[in-house]
Amino acid sequence: MPGRYISAHWEDIVYFQNGKIPKIPTKMYTEGVFVEFRNGVIVIDNPETLLFAKGKKVKNHPEKQPRRYHIPIQLITQVTQYA
């Protein structure tokens, strides 16, 4: 599966809002090129991530795109592989 395009729905638990820790996780959606599954994380190259914060507009997150994302498998709710 390395080199395949995937998307992942996941819940971010380190999002802070107004200096407070929210009671529920923030919904996230990331797509990019699957690199590997290692040590309990999915590694994705060239990720594009959308943040779905309650009561706010859907937006890219972070504003400056990273080269790689490491998402813990425990936070992922769904993964889709594209041809």
CYANA upper distance limits for C-alpha pairs under 8 A (distance plus 0.5 A):
  1 MET  CA     34 PHE  CA      7.64
  2 PRO  CA     33 VAL  CA      8.15
  2 PRO  CA     34 PHE  CA      5.80
  2 PRO  CA     35 VAL  CA      5.46
  2 PRO  CA     36 GLU  CA      6.56
  3 GLY  CA     33 VAL  CA      6.19
  3 GLY  CA     34 PHE  CA      6.03
  3 GLY  CA     35 VAL  CA      6.63
  4 ARG  CA     33 VAL  CA      6.09
  4 ARG  CA     34 PHE  CA      6.07
  4 ARG  CA     81 GLN  CA      7.51
  4 ARG  CA     82 TYR  CA      7.28
  4 ARG  CA     83 ALA  CA      7.53
  5 TYR  CA     31 GLU  CA      7.80
  5 TYR  CA     32 GLY  CA      6.05
  5 TYR  CA     33 VAL  CA      4.98
  5 TYR  CA     34 PHE  CA      6.53
  5 TYR  CA     81 GLN  CA      6.65
  5 TYR  CA     82 TYR  CA      5.91
  5 TYR  CA     83 ALA  CA      7.70
  6 ILE  CA     31 GLU  CA      6.11
  6 ILE  CA     32 GLY  CA      6.21
  6 ILE  CA     33 VAL  CA      6.58
  6 ILE  CA     34 PHE  CA      6.63
  6 ILE  CA     79 VAL  CA      7.45
  6 ILE  CA     80 THR  CA      6.02
  6 ILE  CA     81 GLN  CA      4.94
  6 ILE  CA     82 TYR  CA      6.28
  7 SER  CA     29 TYR  CA      7.62
  7 SER  CA     30 THR  CA      6.02
  7 SER  CA     31 GLU  CA      4.54
  7 SER  CA     32 GLY  CA      7.02
  7 SER  CA     79 VAL  CA      6.16
  7 SER  CA     80 THR  CA      5.73
  7 SER  CA     81 GLN  CA      7.15
  8 ALA  CA     29 TYR  CA      6.22
  8 ALA  CA     30 THR  CA      5.75
  8 ALA  CA     31 GLU  CA      6.79
  8 ALA  CA     76 ILE  CA      7.17
  8 ALA  CA     77 THR  CA      8.01
  8 ALA  CA     78 GLN  CA      6.13
  8 ALA  CA     79 VAL  CA      4.94
  8 ALA  CA     80 THR  CA      6.98
  9 HIS  CA     27 LYS  CA      7.88
  9 HIS  CA     28 MET  CA      6.30
  9 HIS  CA     29 TYR  CA      5.07
  9 HIS  CA     30 THR  CA      7.07
  9 HIS  CA     76 ILE  CA      6.40
  9 HIS  CA     77 THR  CA      6.09
  9 HIS  CA     78 GLN  CA      5.63
  9 HIS  CA     79 VAL  CA      7.01
 10 TRP  CA     27 LYS  CA      6.61
 10 TRP  CA     28 MET  CA      5.69
 10 TRP  CA     29 TYR  CA      6.80
 10 TRP  CA     75 LEU  CA      5.83
 10 TRP  CA     76 ILE  CA      4.61
 10 TRP  CA     77 THR  CA      5.79
 10 TRP  CA     78 GLN  CA      7.55
 11 GLU  CA     25 PRO  CA      5.95
 11 GLU  CA     26 THR  CA      5.91
 11 GLU  CA     27 LYS  CA      5.30
 11 GLU  CA     28 MET  CA      6.23
 11 GLU  CA     75 LEU  CA      5.82
 11 GLU  CA     76 ILE  CA      7.04
 11 GLU  CA     77 THR  CA      8.03
 12 ASP  CA     25 PRO  CA      6.00
 12 ASP  CA     26 THR  CA      5.57
 12 ASP  CA     27 LYS  CA      6.92
 12 ASP  CA     28 MET  CA      7.08
 12 ASP  CA     75 LEU  CA      7.54
 13 ILE  CA     24 ILE  CA      8.42
 13 ILE  CA     25 PRO  CA      5.53
 13 ILE  CA     26 THR  CA      7.17
 14 VAL  CA     21 ILE  CA      8.26
 15 TYR  CA     21 ILE  CA      7.57
 15 TYR  CA     22 PRO  CA      7.99
 15 TYR  CA     25 PRO  CA      8.14
 15 TYR  CA     26 THR  CA      7.34
 16 PHE  CA     20 LYS  CA      6.17
 16 PHE  CA     21 ILE  CA      5.68
 16 PHE  CA     22 PRO  CA      7.19
 17 GLN  CA     21 ILE  CA      7.04
 17 GLN  CA     22 PRO  CA      7.32
 26 THR  CA     51 LEU  CA      7.79
 26 THR  CA     52 PHE  CA      7.03
 26 THR  CA     53 ALA  CA      6.32
 26 THR  CA     54 LYS  CA      8.29
 27 LYS  CA     51 LEU  CA      6.79
 27 LYS  CA     52 PHE  CA      5.70
 27 LYS  CA     53 ALA  CA      7.26
 28 MET  CA     49 THR  CA      7.38
 28 MET  CA     50 LEU  CA      6.25
 28 MET  CA     51 LEU  CA      5.34
 28 MET  CA     52 PHE  CA      6.50
 29 TYR  CA     49 THR  CA      5.97
 29 TYR  CA     50 LEU  CA      5.68
 29 TYR  CA     51 LEU  CA      7.24
 30 THR  CA     47 PRO  CA      6.73
 30 THR  CA     48 GLU  CA      6.01
 30 THR  CA     49 THR  CA      4.70
 30 THR  CA     50 LEU  CA      6.96
 31 GLU  CA     44 ILE  CA      8.30
 31 GLU  CA     47 PRO  CA      5.99
 31 GLU  CA     48 GLU  CA      5.97
 31 GLU  CA     49 THR  CA      7.07
 32 GLY  CA     44 ILE  CA      6.32
 32 GLY  CA     45 ASP  CA      6.31
 32 GLY  CA     46 ASN  CA      5.99
 32 GLY  CA     47 PRO  CA      4.98
 32 GLY  CA     48 GLU  CA      6.94
 33 VAL  CA     44 ILE  CA      5.89
 33 VAL  CA     45 ASP  CA      5.54
 33 VAL  CA     46 ASN  CA      7.03
 33 VAL  CA     47 PRO  CA      7.75
 34 PHE  CA     42 ILE  CA      8.13
 34 PHE  CA     43 VAL  CA      6.78
 34 PHE  CA     44 ILE  CA      5.23
 34 PHE  CA     45 ASP  CA      6.93
 35 VAL  CA     42 ILE  CA      8.23
 35 VAL  CA     43 VAL  CA      5.88
 35 VAL  CA     44 ILE  CA      6.00
 35 VAL  CA     45 ASP  CA      6.96
 36 GLU  CA     42 ILE  CA      6.58
 36 GLU  CA     43 VAL  CA      5.85
 36 GLU  CA     44 ILE  CA      8.01
 37 PHE  CA     41 VAL  CA      6.21
 37 PHE  CA     42 ILE  CA      5.09
 37 PHE  CA     43 VAL  CA      6.68
 38 ARG  CA     42 ILE  CA      7.07
 38 ARG  CA     43 VAL  CA      8.02
 40 GLY  CA     72 PRO  CA      6.36
 40 GLY  CA     73 ILE  CA      6.20
 40 GLY  CA     74 GLN  CA      8.42
 41 VAL  CA     70 HIS  CA      6.35
 41 VAL  CA     71 ILE  CA      5.71
 41 VAL  CA     72 PRO  CA      4.68
 41 VAL  CA     73 ILE  CA      5.73
 42 ILE  CA     69 TYR  CA      8.48
 42 ILE  CA     70 HIS  CA      6.18
 42 ILE  CA     71 ILE  CA      5.80
 42 ILE  CA     72 PRO  CA      6.92
 42 ILE  CA     73 ILE  CA      6.98
 43 VAL  CA     68 ARG  CA      7.48
 43 VAL  CA     69 TYR  CA      6.23
 43 VAL  CA     70 HIS  CA      5.16
 43 VAL  CA     71 ILE  CA      7.12
 44 ILE  CA     68 ARG  CA      6.10
 44 ILE  CA     69 TYR  CA      5.68
 44 ILE  CA     70 HIS  CA      7.08
 45 ASP  CA     67 ARG  CA      6.46
 45 ASP  CA     68 ARG  CA      4.98
 45 ASP  CA     69 TYR  CA      7.06
 46 ASN  CA     65 GLN  CA      8.41
 46 ASN  CA     66 PRO  CA      7.55
 46 ASN  CA     67 ARG  CA      5.55
 46 ASN  CA     68 ARG  CA      6.30
 47 PRO  CA     65 GLN  CA      7.78
 47 PRO  CA     66 PRO  CA      7.52
 47 PRO  CA     67 ARG  CA      7.36
 47 PRO  CA     68 ARG  CA      6.81
 47 PRO  CA     69 TYR  CA      7.04
 48 GLU  CA     60 ASN  CA      7.83
 48 GLU  CA     61 HIS  CA      8.25
 48 GLU  CA     65 GLN  CA      7.49
 49 THR  CA     60 ASN  CA      6.17
 49 THR  CA     61 HIS  CA      5.91
 49 THR  CA     62 PRO  CA      7.91
 50 LEU  CA     58 VAL  CA      7.05
 50 LEU  CA     59 LYS  CA      5.97
 50 LEU  CA     60 ASN  CA      5.06
 50 LEU  CA     61 HIS  CA      6.06
 51 LEU  CA     58 VAL  CA      6.27
 51 LEU  CA     59 LYS  CA      6.04
 51 LEU  CA     60 ASN  CA      6.68
 51 LEU  CA     61 HIS  CA      6.33
 52 PHE  CA     56 LYS  CA      7.80
 52 PHE  CA     57 LYS  CA      7.73
 52 PHE  CA     58 VAL  CA      5.61
 52 PHE  CA     59 LYS  CA      7.69
 53 ALA  CA     57 LYS  CA      7.79
 53 ALA  CA     58 VAL  CA      7.55
 61 HIS  CA     65 GLN  CA      8.01
 62 PRO  CA     66 PRO  CA      8.37
 71 ILE  CA     75 LEU  CA      7.72
 71 ILE  CA     76 ILE  CA      7.99
 72 PRO  CA     76 ILE  CA      7.53
